[in-house]
Amino acid sequence: MWTTLLVIFGAQVVYVSLNTLRWMILMRGFRQAAAGLSVFEIIVWVYALGLVVQNLDDPVKILVYALGYAAGSLTGSWIEGRLALGMATVQVITHRGSDLAARLREYSFGVTTWDARGRDAERTVMLVMARRRRLRELIRLIDELEPEAVVLDLEPRSIRRGFMARRLGG
């Protein structure tokens, strides 16, 4: 009995982790990888579901199946976060005259700037491109170099042309 419950739980964690990961990489444009992952995802799902459907009168198996689903959601999003696939865009608004753009370029971040007018003052707006795996580093640098800057984290679906696209081979 315990072995079956552990198998159901483990299979659900694997299934939902794969499902979560597949959707996240699909949204970042990795269609072939997502399609390949879906094959394993469905095999695991059918197996786990079969173990539960055989005994629908056993509420413990249904509960374990549901708990495995919840744990798989957390595990899948954690794995995707560790992989940090794709690119991030950060929009930064700072006071005019800041040297933040030059400093970020020293760390090999792609930065485009333009002048803007806020409610009370002239501002500089920056669009900063980075690999997602460097996003924490970028945010930390901005916080250190310009603690009063307004920072908006965006997630681009695709990048065509430009400095960062050339560096990424796109």
N, CA, C and O of each residue as an XYZ file, in Angstrom:
680
protein
N       0.823     -1.210      0.000
C       0.000      0.000      0.000
C       0.861      1.267      0.000
O       0.653      2.161     -0.820
N       1.839      1.341      0.929
C       2.697      2.527      1.001
C       3.506      2.704     -0.261
O       3.722      3.828     -0.714
N       3.955      1.601     -0.832
C       4.738      1.681     -2.069
C       3.895      2.291     -3.180
O       4.373      3.147     -3.923
N       2.663      1.864     -3.295
C       1.767      2.400     -4.326
C       1.534      3.896     -4.112
O       1.542      4.674     -5.066
N       1.327      4.291     -2.863
C       1.115      5.710     -2.564
C       2.351      6.541     -2.918
O       2.222      7.635     -3.467
N       3.525      6.039     -2.613
C       4.759      6.744     -2.960
C       4.945      6.842     -4.472
O       5.395      7.865     -4.988
N       4.594      5.766     -5.172
C       4.705      5.784     -6.637
C       3.732      6.801     -7.223
O       4.096      7.559     -8.122
N       2.506      6.824     -6.723
C       1.511      7.793     -7.206
C       2.014      9.216     -6.949
O       1.992     10.059     -7.846
N       2.466      9.476     -5.722
C       2.947     10.811     -5.377
C       4.139     11.198     -6.258
O       4.161     12.282     -6.841
N       5.116     10.316     -6.349
C       6.316     10.601     -7.144
C       6.006     10.809     -8.613
O       6.551     11.711     -9.248
N       5.126      9.972     -9.155
C       4.761     10.118    -10.569
C       4.053     11.445    -10.812
O       4.275     12.089    -11.837
N       3.202     11.856     -9.875
C       2.523     13.151    -10.021
C       3.510     14.309     -9.954
O       3.393     15.275    -10.708
N       4.477     14.211     -9.055
C       5.486     15.269     -8.967
C       6.244     15.357    -10.292
O       6.463     16.450    -10.814
N       6.639     14.214    -10.829
C       7.359     14.202    -12.109
C       6.464     14.732    -13.222
O       6.884     15.583    -14.006
N       5.232     14.234    -13.296
C       4.307     14.657    -14.361
C       4.075     16.167    -14.335
O       4.227     16.833    -15.359
N       3.708     16.710    -13.174
C       3.362     18.125    -13.113
C       4.614     18.993    -13.266
O       4.538     20.089    -13.821
N       5.752     18.523    -12.785
C       7.005     19.254    -13.005
C       7.289     19.352    -14.499
O       7.630     20.421    -15.005
N       7.146     18.228    -15.201
C       7.353     18.237    -16.654
C       6.336     19.140    -17.349
O       6.678     19.878    -18.273
N       5.092     19.073    -16.897
C       4.036     19.901    -17.478
C       4.334     21.380    -17.286
O       4.225     22.165    -18.228
N       4.707     21.761    -16.076
C       5.034     23.158    -15.775
C       6.229     23.615    -16.590
O       6.212     24.689    -17.191
N       7.263     22.790    -16.606
C       8.465     23.113    -17.357
C       8.164     23.231    -18.854
O       8.662     24.134    -19.526
N       7.352     22.319    -19.360
C       6.996     22.340    -20.794
C       6.292     23.639    -21.157
O       6.619     24.256    -22.170
N       5.332     24.061    -20.342
C       4.618     25.304    -20.643
C       5.536     26.511    -20.573
O       5.430     27.424    -21.391
N       6.428     26.519    -19.608
C       7.330     27.668    -19.467
C       8.314     27.747    -20.629
O       8.595     28.837    -21.127
N       8.836     26.611    -21.064
C       9.768     26.676    -22.194
C       9.024     26.916    -23.505
O       9.572     27.518    -24.429
N       7.790     26.452    -23.589
C       6.983     26.735    -24.780
C       6.726     28.235    -24.904
O       6.796     28.790    -26.000
N       6.431     28.888    -23.786
C       6.170     30.329    -23.796
C       7.418     31.135    -24.149
O       7.317     32.297    -24.542
N       8.582     30.527    -24.011
C       9.833     31.199    -24.372
C      10.286     30.833    -25.780
O      11.378     31.207    -26.209
N       9.430     30.093    -26.498
C       9.699     29.835    -27.907
C      10.441     28.552    -28.222
O      10.810     28.340    -29.377
N      10.674     27.688    -27.248
C      11.383     26.431    -27.488
C      10.370     25.327    -27.819
O      10.132     24.431    -27.008
N       9.787     25.399    -28.996
C       8.692     24.487    -29.371
C       9.105     23.030    -29.466
O       8.398     22.154    -28.967
N      10.239     22.756    -30.101
C      10.662     21.367    -30.277
C      10.969     20.715    -28.925
O      10.588     19.568    -28.691
N      11.649     21.431    -28.044
C      11.948     20.892    -26.716
C      10.656     20.618    -25.951
O      10.537     19.601    -25.268
N       9.694     21.524    -26.068
C       8.407     21.346    -25.387
C       7.676     20.121    -25.927
O       7.081     19.361    -25.162
N       7.720     19.931    -27.234
C       7.056     18.759    -27.834
C       7.712     17.469    -27.363
O       7.020     16.506    -27.034
N       9.028     17.441    -27.327
C       9.730     16.246    -26.857
C       9.433     15.938    -25.410
O       9.244     14.779    -25.042
N       9.391     16.961    -24.595
C       9.096     16.795    -23.175
C       7.683     16.262    -22.958
O       7.435     15.519    -22.008
N       6.761     16.642    -23.835
C       5.364     16.225    -23.672
C       5.196     14.715    -23.788
O       4.284     14.153    -23.182
N       6.048     14.053    -24.548
C       5.958     12.591    -24.676
C       6.162     11.934    -23.312
O       5.374     11.083    -22.900
N       7.225     12.336    -22.615
C       7.503     11.760    -21.292
C       6.452     12.182    -20.280
O       6.061     11.399    -19.415
N       6.004     13.405    -20.389
C       4.972     13.925    -19.492
C       3.714     13.050    -19.542
O       3.180     12.660    -18.503
N       3.257     12.751    -20.736
C       2.010     11.979    -20.879
C       2.182     10.532    -20.447
O       1.259      9.948    -19.879
N       3.344      9.941    -20.704
C       3.588      8.559    -20.255
C       3.477      8.483    -18.731
O       2.829      7.581    -18.199
N       4.102      9.418    -18.038
C       4.059      9.432    -16.574
C       2.633      9.699    -16.097
O       2.175      9.068    -15.144
N       1.934     10.616    -16.740
C       0.565     10.950    -16.340
C      -0.369      9.748    -16.466
O      -1.133      9.455    -15.547
N      -0.309      9.059    -17.588
C      -1.183      7.898    -17.813
C      -0.911      6.827    -16.757
O      -1.837      6.208    -16.233
N       0.368      6.618    -16.455
C       0.717      5.611    -15.451
C       0.150      5.981    -14.081
O      -0.494      5.153    -13.437
N       0.382      7.210    -13.633
C      -0.099      7.644    -12.316
C      -1.623      7.640    -12.254
O      -2.210      7.182    -11.274
N      -2.249      8.146    -13.293
C      -3.711      8.175    -13.312
C      -4.287      6.762    -13.263
O      -5.294      6.510    -12.601
N      -3.635      5.848    -13.974
C      -4.088      4.454    -13.958
C      -4.072      3.856    -12.563
O      -4.976      3.101    -12.205
N      -3.066      4.179    -11.775
C      -2.992      3.657    -10.407
C      -4.133      4.183     -9.538
O      -4.584      3.493     -8.624
N      -4.596      5.388     -9.814
C      -5.677      5.972     -9.017
C      -7.037      5.518     -9.525
O      -7.921      5.201     -8.729
N      -7.212      5.484    -10.832
C      -8.510      5.140    -11.421
C      -8.912      3.698    -11.102
O     -10.100      3.386    -11.030
N      -7.940      2.836    -10.914
C      -8.246      1.440    -10.563
C      -8.993      1.342     -9.237
O      -9.736      0.389     -9.005
N      -8.791      2.332     -8.366
C      -9.391      2.303     -7.024
C      -9.984      3.660     -6.670
O      -9.532      4.312     -5.728
N     -10.981      4.080     -7.411
C     -11.594      5.386     -7.132
C     -12.304      5.428     -5.778
O     -12.640      6.504     -5.284
N     -12.528      4.266     -5.188
C     -13.171      4.227     -3.879
C     -12.155      4.424     -2.738
O     -12.527      4.382     -1.566
N     -10.878      4.639     -3.081
C      -9.833      4.840     -2.071
C      -9.467      6.329     -2.013
O      -8.682      6.803     -2.835
N     -10.031      7.073     -1.044
C      -9.782      8.518     -0.968
C      -8.316      8.857     -0.671
O      -7.855      9.945     -1.016
N      -7.593      7.953     -0.044
C      -6.190      8.223      0.260
C      -5.383      8.330     -1.034
O      -4.535      9.214     -1.158
N      -5.633      7.450     -1.990
C      -4.917      7.508     -3.270
C      -5.255      8.800     -4.022
O      -4.385      9.408     -4.646
N      -6.500      9.205     -3.958
C      -6.910     10.450     -4.622
C      -6.228     11.645     -3.966
O      -5.762     12.554     -4.653
N      -6.168     11.642     -2.626
C      -5.508     12.724     -1.900
C      -4.008     12.762     -2.222
O      -3.453     13.837     -2.451
N      -3.361     11.610     -2.240
C      -1.934     11.540     -2.553
C      -1.681     12.032     -3.973
O      -0.690     12.715     -4.229
N      -2.577     11.686     -4.894
C      -2.489     12.144     -6.285
C      -2.546     13.675     -6.331
O      -1.759     14.315     -7.029
N      -3.487     14.250     -5.579
C      -3.639     15.714     -5.539
C      -2.439     16.380     -4.870
O      -1.978     17.422     -5.335
N      -1.928     15.797     -3.787
C      -0.747     16.361     -3.126
C       0.483     16.294     -4.033
O       1.306     17.209     -4.039
N       0.600     15.217     -4.792
C       1.693     15.108     -5.760
C       1.589     16.178     -6.833
O       2.597     16.712     -7.296
N       0.353     16.488     -7.223
C       0.130     17.548     -8.219
C       0.623     18.888     -7.679
O       1.320     19.627     -8.374
N       0.258     19.194     -6.439
C       0.681     20.458     -5.823
C       2.206     20.518     -5.700
O       2.819     21.533     -6.030
N       2.807     19.436     -5.227
C       4.273     19.398     -5.086
C       4.949     19.514     -6.449
O       6.012     20.125     -6.562
N       4.350     18.939     -7.473
C       4.903     19.030     -8.826
C       4.872     20.453     -9.363
O       5.783     20.862    -10.083
N       3.839     21.208     -9.024
C       3.769     22.615     -9.448
C       4.928     23.409     -8.867
O       5.576     24.188     -9.566
N       5.177     23.206     -7.598
C       6.293     23.902     -6.947
C       7.636     23.443     -7.516
O       8.517     24.261     -7.783
N       7.783     22.151     -7.695
C       9.040     21.599     -8.207
C       9.303     22.066     -9.636
O      10.424     22.461     -9.957
N       8.299     22.028    -10.486
C       8.467     22.450    -11.876
C       8.855     23.908    -12.006
O       9.732     24.249    -12.800
N       8.212     24.772    -11.235
C       8.562     26.195    -11.317
C       9.946     26.449    -10.731
O      10.660     27.333    -11.204
N      10.340     25.683     -9.701
C      11.687     25.815     -9.143
C      12.738     25.395    -10.176
O      13.746     26.081    -10.349
N      12.506     24.276    -10.859
C      13.445     23.799    -11.881
C      13.582     24.833    -12.993
O      14.693     25.147    -13.419
N      12.467     25.354    -13.458
C      12.518     26.348    -14.539
C      13.280     27.588    -14.091
O      14.052     28.157    -14.863
N      13.070     28.005    -12.864
C      13.792     29.158    -12.341
C      15.290     28.916    -12.283
O      16.079     29.829    -12.530
N      15.684     27.702    -11.961
C      17.103     27.366    -11.917
C      17.700     27.310    -13.319
O      18.853     27.693    -13.517
N      16.926     26.836    -14.291
C      17.411     26.800    -15.671
C      17.522     28.207    -16.242
O      18.441     28.504    -17.006
N      16.583     29.071    -15.869
C      16.564     30.479    -16.296
C      16.764     30.616    -17.799
O      17.672     31.311    -18.255
N      15.912     29.950    -18.560
C      16.001     29.999    -20.018
C      15.521     31.342    -20.550
O      14.626     31.962    -19.976
N      16.108     31.776    -21.629
C      15.623     32.961    -22.319
C      16.233     34.259    -21.817
O      17.268     34.281    -21.150
N      15.550     35.331    -22.165
C      16.035     36.681    -21.898
C      15.081     37.409    -20.951
O      13.910     37.056    -20.809
N      15.629     38.426    -20.320
C      14.831     39.321    -19.482
C      15.070     40.742    -19.966
O      16.150     41.075    -20.453
N      14.065     41.557    -19.828
C      14.177     42.976    -20.120
C      13.803     43.712    -18.845
O      12.797     43.403    -18.207
N      14.617     44.680    -18.486
C      14.332     45.487    -17.309
C      14.257     46.938    -17.758
O      15.186     47.456    -18.377
N      13.147     47.584    -17.442
C      13.009     49.011    -17.717
C      13.371     49.746    -16.435
O      12.839     49.454    -15.364
N      14.274     50.694    -16.558
C      14.756     51.446    -15.402
C      14.489     52.929    -15.644
O      14.789     53.456    -16.715
N      13.930     53.586    -14.653
C      13.690     55.030    -14.737
C      14.507     55.672    -13.622
O      14.362     55.328    -12.448
N      15.362     56.604    -14.007
C      16.236     57.256    -13.044
C      16.309     58.746    -13.342
O      15.770     59.213    -14.346
N      16.967     59.478    -12.480
C      17.083     60.923    -12.704
C      18.011     61.184    -13.884
O      18.926     60.405    -14.149
N      17.771     62.268    -14.579
C      18.591     62.643    -15.726
C      20.008     62.898    -15.262
O      20.216     63.492    -14.204
N      20.987     62.458    -16.038
C      22.388     62.668    -15.701
C      23.023     61.490    -14.987
O      24.214     61.524    -14.674
N      22.259     60.466    -14.730
C      22.802     59.287    -14.065
C      23.798     58.575    -14.985
O      23.620     58.556    -16.203
N      24.829     57.999    -14.405
C      25.787     57.225    -15.205
C      25.483     55.728    -15.145
O      26.335     54.906    -15.483
N      24.281     55.379    -14.718
C      23.904     53.974    -14.569
C      24.043     53.197    -15.872
O      24.550     52.075    -15.858
N      23.610     53.757    -16.991
C      23.686     53.040    -18.275
C      25.126     52.658    -18.594
O      25.395     51.517    -18.971
N      26.048     53.600    -18.446
C      27.462     53.317    -18.728
C      27.992     52.240    -17.791
O      28.741     51.358    -18.212
N      27.611     52.311    -16.543
C      28.084     51.320    -15.563
C      27.543     49.931    -15.881
O      28.269     48.946    -15.750
N      26.267     49.833    -16.304
C      25.694     48.533    -16.657
C      26.352     47.961    -17.904
O      26.548     46.751    -18.009
N      26.691     48.830    -18.849
C      27.390     48.375    -20.055
C      28.759     47.793    -19.706
O      29.224     46.873    -20.379
N      29.405     48.310    -18.674
C      30.684     47.756    -18.222
C      30.543     46.297    -17.802
O      31.506     45.533    -17.862
N      29.350     45.919    -17.381
C      29.068     44.536    -16.981
C      28.463     43.731    -18.135
O      27.920     42.648    -17.919
N      28.556     44.258    -19.358
C      28.102     43.589    -20.589
C      26.592     43.452    -20.713
O      26.110     42.535    -21.377
N      25.840     44.345    -20.088
C      24.397     44.367    -20.294
C      24.097     45.286    -21.472
O      24.734     46.328    -21.627
N      23.130     44.903    -22.299
C      22.694     45.764    -23.394
C      21.755     46.830    -22.856
O      20.747     46.509    -22.227
N      22.078     48.102    -23.099
C      21.285     49.203    -22.539
C      20.932     50.193    -23.639
O      21.803     50.631    -24.390
N      19.660     50.543    -23.733
C      19.190     51.612    -24.607
C      18.548     52.661    -23.711
O      17.772     52.322    -22.816
N      18.865     53.936    -23.944
C      18.319     54.992    -23.090
C      17.576     56.033    -23.913
O      17.821     56.184    -25.110
N      16.676     56.742    -23.267
C      16.021     57.907    -23.860
C      15.578     58.839    -22.746
O      15.360     58.424    -21.608
N      15.453     60.093    -23.101
C      15.028     61.107    -22.137
C      13.512     61.099    -22.014
O      12.791     60.844    -22.979
N      13.053     61.382    -20.816
C      11.617     61.401    -20.559
C      11.319     62.494    -19.543
O      12.223     63.033    -18.904
N      10.060     62.805    -19.409
C       9.632     63.813    -18.439
C       8.681     63.141    -17.468
O       7.634     62.631    -17.868
N       9.044     63.139    -16.188
C       8.174     62.630    -15.142
C       7.256     63.726    -14.653
O       7.241     64.817    -15.224
N       6.501     63.467    -13.625
C       5.584     64.476    -13.091
C       6.334     65.701    -12.582
O       5.905     66.835    -12.791
N       7.463     65.459    -11.911
C       8.172     66.566    -11.269
C       9.570     66.831    -11.802
O      10.198     67.812    -11.404
N      10.074     65.982    -12.695
C      11.470     66.174    -13.106
C      11.758     65.465    -14.430
O      10.992     64.623    -14.898
N      12.893     65.844    -15.006
C      13.400     65.169    -16.196
C      13.970     63.818    -15.757
O      14.607     63.715    -14.709
N      13.738     62.806    -16.555
C      14.174     61.455    -16.228
C      14.918     60.846    -17.412
O      14.837     61.329    -18.541
N      15.637     59.783    -17.121
C      16.214     58.935    -18.152
C      15.560     57.571    -18.009
O      15.495     57.010    -16.916
N      15.074     57.043    -19.137
C      14.483     55.713    -19.147
C      15.473     54.800    -19.848
O      16.038     55.160    -20.880
N      15.680     53.631    -19.291
C      16.606     52.650    -19.864
C      15.885     51.334    -20.081
O      15.085     50.895    -19.255
N      16.181     50.726    -21.193
C      15.733     49.369    -21.460
C      16.985     48.516    -21.410
O      17.886     48.691    -22.230
N      17.055     47.593    -20.458
C      18.247     46.787    -20.238
C      17.927     45.334    -20.565
O      16.965     44.769    -20.045
N      18.740     44.735    -21.430
C      18.559     43.339    -21.831
C      19.588     42.475    -21.122
O      20.749     42.860    -20.979
N      19.150     41.299    -20.679
C      20.060     40.369    -20.010
C      19.533     38.950    -20.166
O      18.331     38.733    -20.320
N      20.433     38.006    -20.123
C      20.001     36.613    -20.017
C      19.297     36.468    -18.668
O      19.700     37.089    -17.685
N      18.255     35.654    -18.624
C      17.504     35.502    -17.374
C      18.384     35.013    -16.227
O      18.146     35.361    -15.071
N      19.396     34.210    -16.539
C      20.254     33.707    -15.464
C      21.077     34.829    -14.820
O      21.645     34.643    -13.744
N      21.141     35.989    -15.476
C      21.858     37.139    -14.911
C      20.904     38.195    -14.342
O      21.345     39.274    -13.946
N      19.623     37.898    -14.299
C      18.642     38.890    -13.856
C      18.875     39.338    -12.415
O      18.824     40.533    -12.125
N      19.126     38.404    -11.522
C      19.377     38.776    -10.114
C      20.595     39.686    -10.001
O      20.587     40.661     -9.248
N      21.646     39.355    -10.762
C      22.850     40.180    -10.763
C      22.530     41.593    -11.237
O      22.990     42.575    -10.654
N      21.733     41.683    -12.306
C      21.355     42.988    -12.845
C      20.572     43.804    -11.822
O      20.878     44.976    -11.601
N      19.582     43.206    -11.208
C      18.758     43.916    -10.210
C      19.632     44.352     -9.033
O      19.488     45.469     -8.536
N      20.530     43.484     -8.589
C      21.437     43.826     -7.482
C      22.319     45.024     -7.849
O      22.510     45.935     -7.043
N      22.856     45.010     -9.082
C      23.682     46.133     -9.537
C      22.903     47.441     -9.568
O      23.391     48.475     -9.112
N      21.698     47.389    -10.106
C      20.865     48.593    -10.164
C      20.608     49.112     -8.752
O      20.720     50.309     -8.491
N      20.260     48.192     -7.839
C      20.002     48.592     -6.453
C      21.236     49.216     -5.804
O      21.115     50.177     -5.045
N      22.419     48.678     -6.096
C      23.658     49.221     -5.525
C      24.038     50.562     -6.146
O      24.401     51.504     -5.442
N      23.950     50.635     -7.477
C      24.433     51.810     -8.189
C      23.439     52.972     -8.190
O      23.844     54.135     -8.215
N      22.157     52.665     -8.164
C      21.118     53.698     -8.255
C      19.924     53.254     -7.407
O      18.899     52.849     -7.955
N      20.045     53.325     -6.077
C      19.011     52.779     -5.191
C      17.626     53.414     -5.347
O      16.630     52.799     -4.968
N      17.541     54.619     -5.891
C      16.249     55.287     -6.039
C      15.583     55.001     -7.392
O      14.478     55.477     -7.651
N      16.248     54.233     -8.245
C      15.706     53.961     -9.580
C      14.419     53.146     -9.493
O      14.269     52.280     -8.632
N      13.500     53.443    -10.401
C      12.284     52.648    -10.552
C      12.632     51.515    -11.509
O      13.185     51.758    -12.582
N      12.312     50.274    -11.129
C      12.715     49.109    -11.914
C      11.492     48.271    -12.242
O      10.718     47.910    -11.355
N      11.322     47.963    -13.523
C      10.210     47.138    -13.997
C      10.798     45.949    -14.741
O      11.510     46.127    -15.729
N      10.511     44.750    -14.281
C      11.028     43.514    -14.863
C      10.019     42.989    -15.885
O       8.865     42.728    -15.547
N      10.459     42.835    -17.135
C       9.599     42.372    -18.225
C      10.167     41.077    -18.793
O      11.338     40.763    -18.578
N       9.351     40.336    -19.510
C       9.829     39.095    -20.110
C       9.508     39.087    -21.602
O       8.357     38.885    -21.988
N      10.524     39.307    -22.442
C      10.269     39.312    -23.893
C      10.031     37.899    -24.418
O      10.655     36.945    -23.953
N       9.132     37.772    -25.382
C       8.887     36.464    -26.005
C       9.897     36.178    -27.093
O      10.267     35.022    -27.303
N      10.351     37.201    -27.788
C      11.353     36.985    -28.833
C      12.166     38.256    -29.018
O      11.726     39.357    -28.686
N      13.363     38.070    -29.558
C      14.248     39.201    -29.832
C      14.760     39.034    -31.246
O      15.302     37.985    -31.593
N      14.593     40.061    -32.067
C      15.097     40.043    -33.434
C      15.941     41.279    -33.646
O      15.523     42.393    -33.333
N      17.109     41.078    -34.171
C      18.038     42.147    -34.495
C      18.547     42.868    -33.251
O      18.060     42.654    -32.141
N      19.534     43.723    -33.465
C      20.093     44.526    -32.381
C      21.302     43.880    -31.736
O      21.672     42.746    -32.038
N      21.898     44.637    -30.846
C      23.128     44.237    -30.161
C      22.986     42.899    -29.431
O      23.806     42.000    -29.618
N      21.955     42.765    -28.606
C      21.794     41.528    -27.826
C      21.457     40.348    -28.715
O      21.938     39.243    -28.465
N      20.654     40.541    -29.737
C      20.317     39.445    -30.642
C      21.579     38.930    -31.338
O      21.734     37.721    -31.507
N      22.477     39.824    -31.742
C      23.733     39.401    -32.379
C      24.589     38.628    -31.391
O      25.192     37.622    -31.762
N      24.657     39.073    -30.137
C      25.462     38.395    -29.121
C      24.897     37.023    -28.816
O      25.648     36.120    -28.448
N      23.583     36.842    -28.961
C      22.945     35.558    -28.667
C      22.891     34.647    -29.879
O      22.442     33.505    -29.779
N      23.344     35.138    -31.017
C      23.311     34.326    -32.225
C      21.973     34.369    -32.932
O      21.675     33.484    -33.733
N      21.148     35.389    -32.653
C      19.811     35.485    -33.246
C      19.734     36.425    -34.389
O      18.665     36.596    -34.977
